[in-house]
Protein backbone atom coordinates (compact mmCIF):
# COMPACT_ATOMS: atom_id res chain seq x y z
CA UNK A 1 0.00 0.00 0.00
CA UNK A 2 1.17 3.54 -0.74
CA UNK A 3 0.93 6.50 1.61
CA UNK A 4 0.93 10.29 1.46
CA UNK A 5 2.91 11.91 4.26
CA UNK A 6 1.77 15.47 4.98
CA UNK A 7 4.42 17.73 6.57
CA UNK A 8 5.06 21.41 7.19
CA UNK A 9 8.28 23.43 7.38
CA UNK A 10 9.08 27.05 8.19
CA UNK A 11 10.67 27.82 4.78
CA UNK A 12 10.69 26.54 1.20
CA UNK A 13 14.43 25.94 1.55
CA UNK A 14 13.96 23.61 4.51
CA UNK A 15 11.12 21.73 2.81
CA UNK A 16 13.26 21.39 -0.35
CA UNK A 17 16.31 20.23 1.61
CA UNK A 18 14.35 17.61 3.56
CA UNK A 19 12.52 16.53 0.40
CA UNK A 20 15.77 16.00 -1.52
CA UNK A 21 17.15 13.87 1.32
CA UNK A 22 14.00 11.74 1.44
CA UNK A 23 14.05 11.09 -2.31
CA UNK A 24 17.81 10.48 -2.48
CA UNK A 25 17.54 7.97 0.40
CA UNK A 26 14.61 6.17 -1.32
CA UNK A 27 12.32 7.02 1.57
CA UNK A 28 9.97 8.86 -0.81
CA UNK A 29 9.26 8.51 -4.51
CA UNK A 30 8.28 12.16 -4.88
CA UNK A 31 7.84 15.34 -2.85
CA UNK A 32 5.34 18.11 -3.66
CA UNK A 33 6.00 21.53 -2.10
CA UNK A 34 3.25 24.11 -1.52
CA UNK A 35 4.65 27.47 -0.29
CA UNK A 36 2.83 30.23 1.58
CA UNK A 37 0.34 28.40 3.75
CA UNK A 38 -0.98 30.22 6.79
CA UNK A 39 -1.24 28.00 9.85
CA UNK A 40 -3.19 28.89 12.99
CA UNK A 41 -2.41 26.71 16.00
CA UNK A 42 -2.01 26.60 19.77
CA UNK A 43 1.57 26.34 20.99
CA UNK A 44 2.66 26.73 24.60
CA UNK A 45 -0.93 27.62 25.60
CA UNK A 46 -1.14 30.50 23.15
CA UNK A 47 -2.99 30.79 19.84
CA UNK A 48 -0.42 31.67 17.19
CA UNK A 49 -0.18 31.93 13.44
CA UNK A 50 2.71 31.46 11.06
CA UNK A 51 3.42 31.26 7.37
CA UNK A 52 4.62 27.77 6.59
CA UNK A 53 5.34 25.50 3.67
CA UNK A 54 3.39 22.27 3.19
CA UNK A 55 5.26 19.39 1.63
CA UNK A 56 3.83 15.99 0.83
CA UNK A 57 5.79 12.80 0.29
CA UNK A 58 4.54 9.82 -1.67
CA UNK A 59 5.94 6.63 -0.15
CA UNK A 60 5.29 2.96 0.58
CA UNK A 61 3.85 1.64 3.82
CA UNK A 62 7.17 -0.05 4.53
CA UNK A 63 8.99 3.32 4.52
CA UNK A 64 6.61 5.46 6.63
CA UNK A 65 8.39 4.80 9.94
CA UNK A 66 11.89 5.41 8.53
CA UNK A 67 10.70 8.53 6.68
CA UNK A 68 9.14 9.91 9.87
CA UNK A 69 12.34 9.26 11.82
CA UNK A 70 14.48 10.93 9.15
CA UNK A 71 12.26 14.01 8.94
CA UNK A 72 12.45 14.39 12.73
CA UNK A 73 16.27 14.27 12.48
CA UNK A 74 16.42 16.90 9.72
CA UNK A 75 13.63 19.24 10.82
CA UNK A 76 14.15 22.52 12.71
CA UNK A 77 10.86 22.30 14.67
CA UNK A 78 10.79 20.68 18.11
CA UNK A 79 7.55 18.88 17.15
CA UNK A 80 7.27 18.76 13.34
CA UNK A 81 3.96 17.96 11.67
CA UNK A 82 4.32 14.52 10.06
CA UNK A 83 1.03 12.77 9.27
CA UNK A 84 0.75 9.62 7.15
CA UNK A 85 -2.41 8.95 5.15
CA UNK A 86 -3.03 5.66 3.32
CA UNK A 87 -3.80 5.90 -0.39
CA UNK A 88 -6.85 3.71 -0.96
CA UNK A 89 -7.18 4.18 -4.71
CA UNK A 90 -5.78 5.87 -7.77
CA UNK A 91 -3.86 5.18 -10.95
CA UNK A 92 -2.47 1.64 -10.50
CA UNK A 93 0.60 2.39 -12.63
CA UNK A 94 1.43 5.45 -10.53
CA UNK A 95 0.93 3.57 -7.26
CA UNK A 96 3.19 0.82 -8.61
CA UNK A 97 5.83 3.47 -9.43
CA UNK A 98 5.73 4.71 -5.81
CA UNK A 99 6.31 1.17 -4.55
CA UNK A 100 9.15 0.64 -7.06
CA UNK A 101 10.93 3.89 -6.16
CA UNK A 102 10.81 3.20 -2.42
CA UNK A 103 12.09 -0.40 -2.48
C-alpha positions as CSV (number, residue, x, y, z in Angstrom):
1,X,0.0,0.0,0.0
2,X,1.2,3.5,-0.7
3,X,0.9,6.5,1.6
4,X,0.9,10.3,1.5
5,X,2.9,11.9,4.3
6,X,1.8,15.5,5.0
7,X,4.4,17.7,6.6
8,X,5.1,21.4,7.2
9,X,8.3,23.4,7.4
10,X,9.1,27.0,8.2
11,X,10.7,27.8,4.8
12,X,10.7,26.5,1.2
13,X,14.4,25.9,1.5
14,X,14.0,23.6,4.5
15,X,11.1,21.7,2.8
16,X,13.3,21.4,-0.3
17,X,16.3,20.2,1.6
18,X,14.3,17.6,3.6
19,X,12.5,16.5,0.4
20,X,15.8,16.0,-1.5
21,X,17.2,13.9,1.3
22,X,14.0,11.7,1.4
23,X,14.0,11.1,-2.3
24,X,17.8,10.5,-2.5
25,X,17.5,8.0,0.4
26,X,14.6,6.2,-1.3
27,X,12.3,7.0,1.6
28,X,10.0,8.9,-0.8
29,X,9.3,8.5,-4.5
30,X,8.3,12.2,-4.9
31,X,7.8,15.3,-2.8
32,X,5.3,18.1,-3.7
33,X,6.0,21.5,-2.1
34,X,3.2,24.1,-1.5
35,X,4.6,27.5,-0.3
36,X,2.8,30.2,1.6
37,X,0.3,28.4,3.7
38,X,-1.0,30.2,6.8
39,X,-1.2,28.0,9.9
40,X,-3.2,28.9,13.0
41,X,-2.4,26.7,16.0
42,X,-2.0,26.6,19.8
43,X,1.6,26.3,21.0
44,X,2.7,26.7,24.6
45,X,-0.9,27.6,25.6
46,X,-1.1,30.5,23.2
47,X,-3.0,30.8,19.8
48,X,-0.4,31.7,17.2
49,X,-0.2,31.9,13.4
50,X,2.7,31.5,11.1
51,X,3.4,31.3,7.4
52,X,4.6,27.8,6.6
53,X,5.3,25.5,3.7
54,X,3.4,22.3,3.2
55,X,5.3,19.4,1.6
56,X,3.8,16.0,0.8
57,X,5.8,12.8,0.3
58,X,4.5,9.8,-1.7
59,X,5.9,6.6,-0.2
60,X,5.3,3.0,0.6
61,X,3.8,1.6,3.8
62,X,7.2,-0.1,4.5
63,X,9.0,3.3,4.5
64,X,6.6,5.5,6.6
65,X,8.4,4.8,9.9
66,X,11.9,5.4,8.5
67,X,10.7,8.5,6.7
68,X,9.1,9.9,9.9
69,X,12.3,9.3,11.8
70,X,14.5,10.9,9.1
71,X,12.3,14.0,8.9
72,X,12.4,14.4,12.7
73,X,16.3,14.3,12.5
74,X,16.4,16.9,9.7
75,X,13.6,19.2,10.8
76,X,14.1,22.5,12.7
77,X,10.9,22.3,14.7
78,X,10.8,20.7,18.1
79,X,7.6,18.9,17.1
80,X,7.3,18.8,13.3
81,X,4.0,18.0,11.7
82,X,4.3,14.5,10.1
83,X,1.0,12.8,9.3
84,X,0.7,9.6,7.2
85,X,-2.4,9.0,5.1
86,X,-3.0,5.7,3.3
87,X,-3.8,5.9,-0.4
88,X,-6.8,3.7,-1.0
89,X,-7.2,4.2,-4.7
90,X,-5.8,5.9,-7.8
91,X,-3.9,5.2,-10.9
92,X,-2.5,1.6,-10.5
93,X,0.6,2.4,-12.6
94,X,1.4,5.5,-10.5
95,X,0.9,3.6,-7.3
96,X,3.2,0.8,-8.6
97,X,5.8,3.5,-9.4
98,X,5.7,4.7,-5.8
99,X,6.3,1.2,-4.6
100,X,9.1,0.6,-7.1
101,X,10.9,3.9,-6.2
102,X,10.8,3.2,-2.4
103,X,12.1,-0.4,-2.5
